[in-house]
């Protein structure tokens, strides 16, 4: 089948992508390589910054489906048992290395699907936009945030590619990161002078740890709150007049980020400053053709605890892709060739069912 050819070529592209370091804000080299590869394979596209956008319109009267995945990675963590930029460390049936699972597998699977939908004999006659975005891991403004509503102005439905084991996430938590600062007064530790900012911070951290948000989401459960970093002090004999700590919050649809910030500030003496208030939670709309297509395709649905480019778009969407989220941002990242192949097949079956429900 021609689909097999597309998959094989996409697997080789993924290996190339792993070999090219592409942390957020440094995607130029990998974007250039993908663009050149698409030119060589006859895939018309446009490069916008370090994003790639391709569009196929089969019937302008029908809705537009977006397939989107990101091409940036986090930095490699410690403890890899092989070179994180070596895609061949696992043998012929496995692609290893940083970004192979998150999010390269979704990116190359979606390229294969896009080629199939644009081909001469697709079983689905549909409009599709392929977006390979940058800066997703760091919520940069040059990625989907900059594309949505500007370069991407006509999108009705979206599949956000992330490693979900080809289960369909029908909701995902948002992300609110707060930089907190406790203020005190410095003094000499030997004379018990000053007001210890570290103690103020610890008291606030304990309040945060015990705090429960009243409203529970039927889809996602409770708001998740964790203090993940703390820093204070300049010397052993100086009472610290400042203590900084970081709060990682994963909101649900029951609260706006502003609501959460205000509620926590009400119980803390420390000054709380959000890094970004726009990373909200997302959910597939009730009665959506996406939900009907997932059921028709036999795809399991779930609520995702992690964020993605979904929070940067405003159309009806789900999150689904090959690979396993548990391998992301960890040592010895990998994805199997079978996962990519099965992902392509599932995407195509799902899209076929989606358009039957859209047009009914």
Residue frames relative to the residue before (quaternion, step in Angstrom):
aa qw qx qy qz dx dy dz
X 1.0000 0.0000 0.0000 0.0000 0.00 0.00 0.00
X 0.5596 -0.6040 0.4414 0.3567 3.58 -1.10 0.64
X 0.5640 0.5988 -0.3849 0.4187 3.57 1.16 -0.54
X 0.6183 0.5473 -0.3351 0.4538 3.60 1.05 -0.73
X 0.6294 0.5292 -0.3260 0.4665 3.57 1.02 -0.80
X 0.6546 0.5110 -0.3112 0.4622 3.56 0.93 -0.89
X 0.6534 0.5159 -0.3170 0.4544 3.58 0.95 -0.85
X 0.6549 0.5182 -0.3148 0.4511 3.58 0.89 -0.92
X 0.6751 0.4856 -0.2928 0.4719 3.57 0.94 -0.86
X 0.6416 0.5182 -0.3229 0.4642 3.58 1.05 -0.73
X 0.6116 0.5433 -0.3482 0.4578 3.59 1.05 -0.70
X 0.6546 0.4933 -0.3122 0.4804 3.59 0.96 -0.81
X 0.6179 0.5299 -0.3435 0.4684 3.59 1.06 -0.70
X 0.6392 0.5283 -0.3326 0.4492 3.59 0.94 -0.83
X 0.6277 0.5282 -0.3418 0.4585 3.59 0.97 -0.76
X 0.6354 0.5182 -0.3218 0.4735 3.57 1.01 -0.82
X 0.6509 0.5305 -0.3157 0.4418 3.58 0.94 -0.89
X 0.6384 0.5270 -0.3299 0.4538 3.60 0.97 -0.82
X 0.6604 0.5333 -0.3113 0.4273 3.59 1.01 -0.80
X 0.7009 0.4386 -0.2501 0.5039 3.60 1.22 -0.45
X 0.3747 -0.7212 0.5258 0.2508 3.65 -0.49 1.07
X 0.0506 0.8212 -0.5612 0.0897 3.57 -0.78 1.03
X 0.0767 0.8009 -0.5879 0.0838 3.62 0.64 1.04
X 0.6820 -0.4855 0.3495 0.4207 3.57 -1.19 0.50
X 0.8101 0.2037 -0.2410 0.4942 3.52 -1.05 1.05
X 0.7270 0.3227 -0.2320 0.5600 3.61 1.29 0.07
X 0.3192 0.7947 -0.4576 0.2390 3.58 0.97 0.89
X 0.3546 0.7815 -0.4734 0.1986 3.60 1.25 -0.04
X 0.6933 0.4929 -0.2945 0.4355 3.61 0.79 -0.98
X 0.6992 0.4493 -0.2927 0.4728 3.59 0.84 -0.89
X 0.6182 0.5326 -0.3456 0.4634 3.60 1.06 -0.69
X 0.6405 0.5199 -0.3183 0.4670 3.59 0.99 -0.83
X 0.6581 0.5091 -0.3149 0.4566 3.58 0.96 -0.83
X 0.6608 0.4950 -0.3134 0.4691 3.59 0.90 -0.88
X 0.6436 0.5276 -0.3217 0.4516 3.58 0.96 -0.86
X 0.6537 0.4979 -0.3096 0.4785 3.58 0.94 -0.87
X 0.6389 0.5253 -0.3212 0.4612 3.59 0.97 -0.87
X 0.6626 0.4952 -0.3102 0.4685 3.60 0.93 -0.82
X 0.6075 0.5337 -0.3498 0.4731 3.60 1.05 -0.69
X 0.6832 0.4989 -0.2834 0.4517 3.57 0.88 -0.95
X 0.7367 0.3776 -0.2170 0.5173 3.59 1.16 -0.56
X 0.5659 -0.6723 0.3557 0.3181 3.55 1.20 0.49
X 0.4597 0.6644 -0.4592 0.3692 3.59 1.10 0.64
X 0.2952 -0.7698 0.5412 0.1653 3.57 -0.33 1.24
X 0.1449 0.7897 -0.5778 0.1464 3.57 -0.86 0.96
X 0.3024 -0.7167 0.5975 0.1949 3.51 -1.38 0.16
X 0.2421 -0.7471 0.5977 0.1613 3.55 -0.99 0.80
X 0.0477 -0.7775 0.6270 -0.0144 3.54 -0.83 1.08
X 0.7754 -0.0870 0.0104 0.6253 3.57 -0.13 1.26
X 0.7166 -0.3508 0.2948 0.5259 3.56 -0.66 -1.12
X 0.5030 0.5903 -0.4449 0.4478 3.55 1.15 0.77
X 0.2021 -0.7518 0.6142 0.1295 3.54 -1.23 0.57
X 0.0411 -0.7926 0.6081 -0.0182 3.57 -0.87 1.01
X 0.0102 0.7706 -0.6366 0.0263 3.57 -0.93 0.97
X 0.1129 -0.8112 0.5732 0.0255 3.59 -0.99 0.84
X 0.0473 -0.7656 0.6413 0.0164 3.53 -1.09 0.84
X 0.0732 -0.7973 0.5990 0.0047 3.58 -0.67 1.14
X 0.1795 -0.7974 0.5721 0.0682 3.54 -0.51 1.24
X 0.7780 -0.0320 0.0662 0.6239 3.57 1.08 -0.81
X 0.3536 -0.7907 0.4606 0.1938 3.59 -0.26 1.24
X 0.6161 0.5541 -0.3526 0.4348 3.60 1.21 -0.30
X 0.6472 0.5182 -0.3117 0.4641 3.59 1.27 -0.29
X 0.6277 -0.5466 0.3915 0.3924 3.60 -1.23 0.42
X 0.3957 -0.6957 0.5538 0.2298 3.53 -1.33 0.41
X 0.2031 -0.7613 0.6095 0.0875 3.53 -0.94 1.04
X 0.1825 -0.7715 0.5993 0.1111 3.58 -0.95 0.86
X 0.1493 -0.7202 0.6713 0.0915 3.52 -1.10 0.90
X 0.0877 0.8252 -0.5526 0.0781 3.62 -0.54 1.04
X 0.0535 0.7542 -0.6516 0.0608 3.51 -1.14 0.85
X 0.3906 -0.7378 0.4971 0.2366 3.59 -1.14 0.43
X 0.3563 -0.7623 0.5158 0.1609 3.55 -1.16 0.73
X 0.5811 0.5679 -0.3914 0.4320 3.61 1.21 0.01
X 0.2409 -0.7569 0.5903 0.1436 3.56 -1.28 0.33
X 0.5143 -0.5316 0.5352 0.4080 3.50 -1.36 -0.03
X 0.5880 -0.5247 0.4399 0.4306 3.60 -1.25 -0.01
X 0.5758 -0.6061 0.4001 0.3755 3.62 -1.04 0.61
X 0.3740 -0.7140 0.5436 0.2342 3.56 -0.96 0.85
X 0.6055 -0.5533 0.4199 0.3885 3.56 -1.28 0.20
X 0.7167 0.5014 -0.3224 0.3620 3.54 -1.27 0.32
X 0.3775 0.7181 -0.5066 0.2918 3.60 1.22 0.10
X 0.3441 -0.7341 0.5492 0.2026 3.57 -1.01 0.82
X 0.7495 0.1990 -0.1576 0.6114 3.57 1.34 0.04
X 0.6730 -0.4548 0.3719 0.4494 3.57 -1.28 0.13
X 0.4157 -0.7388 0.4643 0.2566 3.63 -0.61 1.05
X 0.6922 0.4227 -0.2804 0.5133 3.59 1.26 -0.16
X 0.5322 0.5905 -0.4141 0.4434 3.57 1.24 0.53
X 0.2211 -0.8201 0.5127 0.1255 3.63 -0.29 1.20
X 0.7079 0.4922 -0.2585 0.4356 3.58 1.23 -0.29
X 0.3880 0.7611 -0.4583 0.2454 3.57 1.21 0.24
X 0.7289 0.4476 -0.2417 0.4582 3.60 1.18 -0.38
X 0.6423 -0.5150 0.3401 0.4546 3.60 1.21 0.09
X 0.7491 -0.4642 0.2682 0.3892 3.54 -1.34 0.13
X 0.7282 0.4437 -0.2423 0.4628 3.61 1.10 -0.57
X 0.7108 0.3773 -0.2235 0.5500 3.57 1.34 0.04
X 0.1879 -0.7310 0.6402 0.1432 3.56 -1.11 0.74
X 0.1590 -0.8101 0.5619 0.0517 3.55 -0.59 1.18
X 0.6234 0.6124 -0.3886 0.2922 3.52 -1.34 0.04
X 0.7052 -0.4872 0.3403 0.3866 3.50 -1.36 0.42
X 0.8197 0.2123 -0.1842 0.4991 3.57 -0.79 1.06
X 0.4627 0.6887 -0.4555 0.3227 3.59 1.21 -0.10
X 0.7432 0.3675 -0.1819 0.5286 3.55 0.98 -0.93
X 0.7971 0.1214 -0.0119 0.5914 3.57 0.97 -0.98
X 0.6307 -0.4850 -0.6054 0.0213 1.54 -0.50 2.41
X 0.2413 0.8337 -0.4725 0.1530 3.54 1.27 0.48
X 0.6248 0.5598 -0.3475 0.4189 3.58 0.99 -0.80
X 0.6631 0.4820 -0.3035 0.4857 3.59 0.96 -0.85
X 0.6390 0.5486 -0.3321 0.4247 3.58 0.95 -0.89
X 0.7430 0.4049 -0.2529 0.4691 3.61 0.72 -0.99
X 0.5929 0.5432 -0.3729 0.4630 3.61 1.13 -0.54
X 0.6693 0.4899 -0.2965 0.4734 3.58 0.99 -0.83
X 0.5893 0.5409 -0.3712 0.4716 3.60 1.10 -0.57
X 0.6566 0.5042 -0.3099 0.4675 3.59 0.94 -0.88
X 0.6508 0.5051 -0.3115 0.4735 3.58 0.96 -0.83
X 0.6447 0.5217 -0.3203 0.4579 3.58 0.93 -0.87
X 0.6449 0.5142 -0.3220 0.4648 3.60 0.93 -0.85
X 0.6484 0.5181 -0.3144 0.4608 3.56 0.99 -0.84
X 0.6882 0.4849 -0.2881 0.4564 3.59 0.88 -0.93
X 0.6944 0.4480 -0.2685 0.4950 3.58 1.16 -0.54
X 0.5121 0.6958 -0.3905 0.3180 3.59 1.29 -0.21
X 0.7018 -0.4881 0.3386 0.3932 3.53 -1.37 0.04
X 0.8192 0.2037 -0.0815 0.5298 3.60 1.05 -0.66
X 0.1732 0.7889 -0.5746 0.1322 3.64 0.74 0.89
X 0.4459 -0.6740 0.5123 0.2907 3.58 -1.15 0.58
X 0.7091 0.3687 -0.2279 0.5562 3.59 1.30 -0.20
X 0.1641 -0.7854 0.5921 0.0753 3.57 -0.73 1.06
X 0.2801 0.7965 -0.4702 0.2570 3.53 0.16 1.29
X 0.4800 -0.6197 0.5328 0.3189 3.53 -1.35 0.27
X 0.0542 0.8129 -0.5749 0.0760 3.58 -0.82 0.94
X 0.1394 -0.7509 0.6413 0.0742 3.53 -1.14 0.82
X 0.1876 -0.7664 0.6072 0.0938 3.56 -0.88 0.99
X 0.0180 -0.7945 0.6066 -0.0221 3.57 -0.82 1.03
X 0.0736 -0.7481 0.6591 0.0222 3.55 -0.89 1.05
X 0.1164 -0.8633 0.4911 -0.0006 3.53 -0.17 1.33
X 0.3516 -0.7084 0.5739 0.2125 3.53 -1.32 0.43
X 0.8203 0.3508 -0.2026 0.4038 3.54 -1.43 0.00
X 0.3370 0.7709 -0.4904 0.2274 3.60 1.19 0.31
X 0.6791 0.5227 -0.3042 0.4161 3.58 0.88 -0.90
X 0.7675 0.3178 -0.1751 0.5284 3.60 1.18 -0.50
X 0.4499 -0.7166 0.4337 0.3098 3.60 1.26 0.34
X 0.2103 0.8169 -0.5092 0.1705 3.56 1.00 0.84
X 0.5401 -0.6443 0.4458 0.3072 3.55 -1.18 0.57
X 0.6325 0.5664 -0.3348 0.4087 3.59 1.21 -0.32
X 0.6281 0.5463 -0.3334 0.4426 3.58 1.27 -0.13
X 0.8474 -0.0581 0.0612 0.5242 3.56 -0.89 -0.96
X 0.5752 0.5913 -0.3816 0.4169 3.60 1.07 -0.62
X 0.7203 0.4390 -0.2427 0.4792 3.56 0.96 -0.88
X 0.6599 0.5183 -0.3042 0.4509 3.57 1.16 -0.56
X 0.6743 0.5457 -0.3162 0.3842 3.56 0.87 -0.98
X 0.8235 0.2000 -0.1865 0.4970 3.53 -0.93 0.99
X 0.6925 0.3859 -0.2581 0.5522 3.56 1.29 -0.15
X 0.7844 0.2026 -0.1108 0.5757 3.59 0.22 -1.21
X 0.7425 0.3006 -0.1786 0.5713 3.58 1.09 -0.71
X 0.1070 0.8410 -0.5158 0.1232 3.56 0.05 1.29
X 0.7688 0.2726 -0.1741 0.5516 3.58 1.22 -0.21
X 0.3152 0.7126 -0.5526 0.2956 3.54 0.28 1.34
X 0.2078 -0.8061 0.5464 0.0916 3.58 -0.79 1.04
X 0.7880 0.0567 -0.0003 0.6131 3.57 1.07 -0.79
X 0.0917 -0.8081 0.5803 0.0428 3.57 -1.17 0.55
X 0.1615 -0.7005 0.6808 0.1408 3.48 -1.30 0.59
X 0.1922 -0.7794 0.5904 0.0839 3.55 -0.60 1.19
X 0.2803 -0.8016 0.5099 0.1375 3.55 -0.48 1.21
X 0.2142 0.7208 -0.6327 0.1852 3.54 -0.73 1.19
X 0.5888 -0.6046 0.3873 0.3713 3.64 -1.09 0.53
X 0.1281 0.8079 -0.5563 0.1460 3.57 -0.18 1.32
X 0.5000 -0.6367 0.4412 0.3871 3.61 1.23 0.07
X 0.5440 -0.6412 0.3550 0.4084 3.57 1.29 0.54
X 0.3941 0.5993 -0.5510 0.4265 3.51 1.09 0.83
X 0.3978 -0.7280 0.5085 0.2309 3.58 -1.12 0.57
X 0.2523 -0.7391 0.6076 0.1447 3.55 -0.67 1.13
X 0.1558 -0.8081 0.5650 0.0587 3.56 -0.65 1.13
X 0.7574 0.0919 -0.1445 0.6301 3.54 1.33 0.27
X 0.0272 -0.7811 0.6223 0.0442 3.54 -1.24 0.41
X 0.5393 -0.6275 0.4614 0.3202 3.50 -1.14 0.66
X 0.4571 -0.6392 0.5349 0.3103 3.54 -1.28 0.39
X 0.3346 -0.7150 0.5678 0.2331 3.54 -1.29 -0.29
X 0.0400 0.7661 -0.6392 0.0539 3.54 -0.86 1.04
X 0.0694 -0.7857 0.6147 0.0051 3.57 -0.62 1.18
X 0.1036 -0.8052 0.5837 0.0136 3.56 -0.76 1.10
X 0.2297 -0.7246 0.6344 0.1403 3.54 -1.00 0.92
X 0.1085 -0.8167 0.5666 0.0083 3.56 -0.55 1.22
X 0.0797 -0.7930 0.6036 0.0225 3.56 -1.05 0.80
X 0.1715 -0.7548 0.6273 0.0856 3.53 -0.81 1.09
X 0.1921 -0.7971 0.5670 0.0798 3.57 -0.86 0.99
X 0.0039 0.7900 -0.6127 0.0227 3.56 -0.97 0.91
X 0.4788 -0.6189 0.5145 0.3509 3.56 -1.18 -0.67
X 0.4038 -0.7328 0.4894 0.2460 3.57 -0.74 1.01
X 0.1047 0.7774 -0.6158 0.0748 3.54 -1.28 0.46
X 0.6055 -0.5448 0.4234 0.3965 3.57 -1.31 0.05
X 0.4722 -0.7045 0.4553 0.2709 3.57 -0.75 1.09
X 0.6317 0.5587 -0.3435 0.4133 3.60 1.02 -0.74
X 0.7486 0.3666 -0.2116 0.5103 3.60 1.12 -0.59
X 0.4250 -0.7268 0.4419 0.3095 3.58 1.33 0.19
X 0.3042 0.7704 -0.5011 0.2505 3.54 1.05 0.80
X 0.7720 0.4221 -0.2680 0.3925 3.51 -1.37 0.20
X 0.4133 -0.6394 0.5805 0.2887 3.49 -1.45 -0.17
X 0.3408 -0.7938 0.4743 0.1694 3.55 -0.46 1.24
X 0.3330 -0.7703 0.5132 0.1798 3.58 -0.42 1.23
X 0.5863 0.5829 -0.3697 0.4240 3.56 1.13 -0.59
X 0.6520 0.5027 -0.3173 0.4706 3.60 0.99 -0.78
X 0.6171 0.5297 -0.3478 0.4665 3.57 1.04 -0.73
X 0.6542 0.5136 -0.3087 0.4615 3.56 0.95 -0.89
X 0.6632 0.5094 -0.3117 0.4511 3.58 0.92 -0.89
X 0.6247 0.5222 -0.3386 0.4716 3.58 1.04 -0.72
X 0.6678 0.4906 -0.3006 0.4723 3.58 0.96 -0.85
X 0.6332 0.5336 -0.3334 0.4508 3.57 0.99 -0.81
X 0.6462 0.5076 -0.3204 0.4713 3.57 1.01 -0.78
X 0.6265 0.5197 -0.3364 0.4734 3.61 1.03 -0.72
X 0.6524 0.5101 -0.3102 0.4669 3.57 0.96 -0.89
X 0.6512 0.5340 -0.3168 0.4364 3.58 0.95 -0.91
X 0.7366 0.4179 -0.2257 0.4814 3.58 1.01 -0.79
X 0.5543 0.6503 -0.3907 0.3424 3.58 1.22 -0.39
X 0.1223 -0.7763 0.6159 0.0551 3.55 -1.01 0.88
X 0.3277 -0.7195 0.5761 0.2076 3.58 -0.87 0.95
X 0.5243 -0.7117 0.3810 0.2711 3.54 -0.76 1.10
X 0.7523 0.4053 -0.2282 0.4666 3.59 0.85 -0.94
X 0.1695 -0.7939 0.5814 0.0541 3.55 -0.80 1.10
X 0.4043 -0.7254 0.5069 0.2309 3.57 -0.86 0.96
X 0.4363 -0.6891 0.5032 0.2856 3.61 -0.90 0.84
X 0.6852 0.4676 -0.2774 0.4847 3.59 1.22 -0.45
X 0.8396 0.2363 -0.0618 0.4852 3.58 0.85 -1.02
X 0.5032 -0.6601 0.4328 0.3519 3.59 1.19 -0.20
X 0.7925 -0.2978 0.2322 0.4789 3.57 -1.15 -0.71
X 0.5611 -0.5233 0.5073 0.3925 3.53 -1.34 0.29
X 0.2542 -0.7741 0.5625 0.1410 3.60 -0.85 0.97
X 0.0132 -0.8014 0.5961 -0.0480 3.58 -0.79 1.07
X 0.0994 0.7875 -0.6022 0.0859 3.58 -0.88 0.99
X 0.3103 -0.6917 0.6170 0.2110 3.54 -1.08 0.78
X 0.1263 -0.8642 0.4871 0.0001 3.56 -0.55 1.18
X 0.7908 0.1359 -0.0857 0.5906 3.61 1.24 -0.32
X 0.0230 0.7832 -0.6212 0.0093 3.56 -1.21 0.60
X 0.0298 0.8013 -0.5953 0.0516 3.57 -1.04 0.77
X 0.2079 0.7688 -0.5826 0.1621 3.58 -0.89 0.97
X 0.7730 0.4305 -0.2747 0.3764 3.50 -1.36 0.32
X 0.2151 -0.7798 0.5792 0.1011 3.53 -1.17 0.75
X 0.7917 -0.0120 0.0230 0.6104 3.59 1.21 -0.49
X 0.6400 -0.5690 0.3512 0.3785 3.58 -1.19 0.52
X 0.7618 0.3881 -0.2006 0.4783 3.59 1.10 -0.61
X 0.6151 0.5191 -0.3510 0.4785 3.57 1.25 0.37
X 0.3927 -0.6904 0.5546 0.2479 3.58 -0.82 1.00
X 0.3866 -0.7489 0.4798 0.2439 3.65 -0.62 1.04
X 0.2716 -0.7717 0.5546 0.1522 3.56 -0.93 0.93
X 0.7623 0.2178 -0.1505 0.5905 3.56 1.31 0.07
X 0.0163 0.7682 -0.6399 0.0097 3.54 -1.09 0.76
X 0.1510 -0.7956 0.5843 0.0531 3.55 -0.74 1.09
X 0.0749 0.7810 -0.6194 0.0281 3.56 -1.06 0.74
X 0.3491 -0.7433 0.5466 0.1637 3.54 -1.23 0.55
X 0.1748 -0.7735 0.6051 0.0714 3.54 -1.00 0.94
X 0.1645 -0.7666 0.6167 0.0704 3.57 -0.82 1.07
X 0.0212 -0.8169 0.5738 -0.0549 3.57 -0.60 1.20
X 0.1444 -0.7764 0.6101 0.0639 3.56 -0.96 0.92
X 0.1876 -0.8433 0.4961 0.0867 3.59 0.05 1.33
X 0.3069 -0.6828 0.6195 0.2363 3.51 -1.41 0.21
X 0.6910 -0.4821 0.3402 0.4176 3.55 -1.31 0.01
X 0.5403 0.6454 -0.3924 0.3709 3.59 1.27 -0.14
X 0.7856 0.2221 -0.1148 0.5660 3.60 1.22 -0.42
X 0.3802 -0.6420 0.5974 0.2939 3.52 -1.21 0.52
X 0.6239 -0.5341 0.4012 0.4058 3.57 -1.21 0.36
X 0.6101 0.5456 -0.3462 0.4586 3.58 1.11 -0.65
X 0.6202 0.5458 -0.3365 0.4519 3.60 1.03 -0.81
X 0.6751 0.4998 -0.2905 0.4584 3.56 0.91 -0.97
X 0.6404 0.5288 -0.3185 0.4570 3.56 0.93 -0.91
X 0.6914 0.4823 -0.2864 0.4554 3.58 0.83 -0.95
X 0.6515 0.5194 -0.3261 0.4465 3.58 0.98 -0.78
X 0.6817 0.4702 -0.2932 0.4777 3.59 0.95 -0.82
X 0.6265 0.5293 -0.3495 0.4529 3.59 1.01 -0.72
X 0.6256 0.5686 -0.3301 0.4200 3.56 1.12 -0.64
X 0.7403 0.3725 -0.2346 0.5082 3.61 1.15 -0.40
X 0.6931 0.4792 -0.2623 0.4703 3.61 1.29 -0.18
X 0.3998 -0.6695 0.5690 0.2611 3.55 -1.19 0.64
X 0.5962 0.5810 -0.3557 0.4249 3.59 1.14 -0.62
X 0.4754 -0.6438 0.5206 0.2974 3.55 -1.23 0.53
X 0.1661 -0.8062 0.5651 0.0563 3.58 -0.74 1.09
X 0.0095 -0.7985 0.6011 -0.0322 3.57 -0.79 1.08
X 0.3116 -0.7657 0.5295 0.1902 3.62 -0.62 1.09
X 0.4449 -0.6707 0.5175 0.2905 3.57 -1.09 0.65
X 0.7857 -0.0656 0.1004 0.6069 3.55 1.05 -0.79
X 0.2195 -0.7943 0.5548 0.1144 3.57 -0.86 0.95
X 0.6049 0.6220 -0.3314 0.3706 3.59 1.26 -0.10
X 0.5780 0.5969 -0.3873 0.3995 3.63 1.22 -0.16
X 0.0347 0.8581 -0.5063 0.0788 3.53 0.46 1.27
X 0.6004 -0.5392 0.4419 0.3917 3.56 -1.31 0.20
X 0.2234 -0.7749 0.5821 0.1039 3.58 -1.26 0.48
X 0.0135 0.7895 -0.6136 0.0048 3.56 -1.24 0.49
X 0.4956 -0.6210 0.5180 0.3169 3.55 -1.12 0.71
X 0.4817 -0.6943 0.4392 0.3049 3.59 -0.80 0.91
X 0.5943 -0.5793 0.4291 0.3565 3.55 -1.13 0.70
X 0.8192 0.2212 -0.1825 0.4967 3.58 -0.96 0.86
X 0.3710 0.7643 -0.4637 0.2513 3.58 1.25 0.14
X 0.5477 -0.5898 0.4767 0.3535 3.60 -1.14 0.61
X 0.5691 0.5899 -0.3818 0.4270 3.59 1.17 -0.49
X 0.6601 0.4915 -0.3016 0.4814 3.58 1.01 -0.80
X 0.6496 0.5075 -0.3134 0.4713 3.57 1.01 -0.81
X 0.6493 0.5113 -0.3190 0.4639 3.58 1.01 -0.77
X 0.6264 0.5285 -0.3431 0.4590 3.59 1.00 -0.73
X 0.6592 0.4952 -0.3075 0.4750 3.57 0.97 -0.83
X 0.6707 0.5061 -0.2992 0.4522 3.58 0.93 -0.88
X 0.6999 0.4472 -0.2607 0.4920 3.57 1.10 -0.66
X 0.4573 -0.6967 0.4384 0.3367 3.59 1.25 -0.18
X 0.4021 0.7219 -0.4631 0.3206 3.57 1.16 0.64
X 0.4150 -0.7058 0.5226 0.2378 3.55 -0.86 1.00
X 0.2276 -0.7727 0.5784 0.1284 3.58 -1.03 0.79
X 0.0111 0.7923 -0.6093 0.0301 3.56 -1.21 0.53
X 0.4370 -0.6460 0.5448 0.3082 3.56 -1.34 0.09
X 0.3070 -0.7936 0.5053 0.1436 3.58 -0.70 1.11
X 0.3600 -0.7411 0.5216 0.2215 3.61 -0.94 0.82
X 0.6851 0.4872 -0.2735 0.4674 3.60 1.25 -0.29
X 0.4530 -0.6890 0.5008 0.2633 3.55 -1.23 0.50
X 0.0641 -0.7789 0.6235 0.0212 3.54 -1.32 0.30
X 0.7215 -0.3914 0.3217 0.4719 3.57 -1.28 -0.28
X 0.4274 0.6999 -0.4643 0.3344 3.60 1.22 -0.12
X 0.6827 0.4988 -0.3053 0.4381 3.60 0.92 -0.83
X 0.6733 0.4940 -0.2971 0.4630 3.61 1.24 -0.17
X 0.6842 0.4216 -0.2844 0.5227 3.58 1.27 0.06
X 0.3293 -0.7801 0.5061 0.1637 3.59 -1.16 0.50
X 0.5413 0.6054 -0.4248 0.4001 3.61 1.20 0.21
X 0.6604 -0.4674 0.3996 0.4310 3.56 -1.34 0.11
X 0.0851 0.8300 -0.5366 0.1264 3.60 -0.73 1.02
X 0.1233 -0.7065 0.6784 0.1592 3.47 -1.49 0.10
X 0.3260 -0.7074 0.5834 0.2302 3.57 -1.33 0.17
X 0.2168 0.7819 -0.5471 0.2055 3.58 -0.66 1.09
X 0.2690 0.7687 -0.5541 0.1727 3.56 -0.92 0.85
X 0.6168 -0.5527 0.4097 0.3824 3.59 -1.28 0.28
X 0.6486 0.4998 -0.3940 0.4174 3.55 -1.22 0.54
X 0.4076 -0.6999 0.5433 0.2211 3.54 -1.35 -0.05
X 0.4717 -0.7026 0.4602 0.2684 3.56 -0.69 1.11
X 0.6029 0.5843 -0.3575 0.4091 3.60 1.10 -0.61
X 0.6518 0.5026 -0.3235 0.4668 3.63 1.20 -0.34
X 0.5543 0.6462 -0.3820 0.3594 3.57 1.23 -0.35
X 0.8477 0.1428 -0.1264 0.4950 3.56 -1.19 0.73
X 0.6163 0.5048 -0.3554 0.4890 3.58 1.15 0.63
X 0.6437 -0.5215 0.3867 0.4051 3.55 -1.26 0.28
X 0.8438 0.2156 -0.1585 0.4652 3.55 -1.33 0.44
X 0.1073 0.8194 -0.5467 0.1348 3.57 0.96 0.93
X 0.1088 0.7922 -0.5945 0.0847 3.58 -1.07 0.74
X 0.0684 -0.7362 0.6640 0.1109 3.50 -1.42 0.12
X 0.3871 -0.7232 0.5125 0.2539 3.60 -1.07 0.57
X 0.6043 -0.5474 0.4369 0.3798 3.53 -1.25 0.51
X 0.6268 0.5445 -0.3381 0.4431 3.59 1.02 -0.78
X 0.6317 0.5290 -0.3446 0.4499 3.60 0.97 -0.75
X 0.6515 0.4996 -0.3181 0.4740 3.59 1.00 -0.77
X 0.6569 0.5057 -0.3129 0.4636 3.60 0.89 -0.90
X 0.6752 0.4780 -0.2990 0.4756 3.59 0.85 -0.92
X 0.6171 0.5541 -0.3366 0.4459 3.57 1.11 -0.69
X 0.6430 0.5141 -0.3174 0.4707 3.57 0.97 -0.86
X 0.6622 0.5065 -0.3061 0.4596 3.58 0.88 -0.93
X 0.6756 0.4934 -0.2958 0.4612 3.58 0.93 -0.90
X 0.6084 0.5469 -0.3472 0.4585 3.59 1.00 -0.80
X 0.6967 0.4818 -0.2860 0.4480 3.58 0.78 -1.01
X 0.6476 0.4972 -0.3220 0.4794 3.60 0.96 -0.81
X 0.6527 0.5218 -0.3097 0.4537 3.57 0.96 -0.90
X 0.6716 0.4980 -0.3049 0.4560 3.60 0.87 -0.92
X 0.6115 0.5446 -0.3436 0.4598 3.57 1.07 -0.69
X 0.6854 0.4612 -0.2763 0.4911 3.56 0.93 -0.88
X 0.6037 0.5699 -0.3539 0.4307 3.57 1.05 -0.72
X 0.7280 0.4372 -0.2644 0.4572 3.57 0.79 -0.93
X 0.5578 0.5550 -0.4011 0.4690 3.57 1.18 -0.32
X 0.6986 0.4531 -0.2711 0.4828 3.60 0.96 -0.85
X 0.6087 0.5471 -0.3594 0.4483 3.60 1.07 -0.63
X 0.7730 0.3911 -0.1860 0.4636 3.55 0.89 -0.99
X 0.5178 0.6602 -0.4290 0.3346 3.62 1.18 -0.08
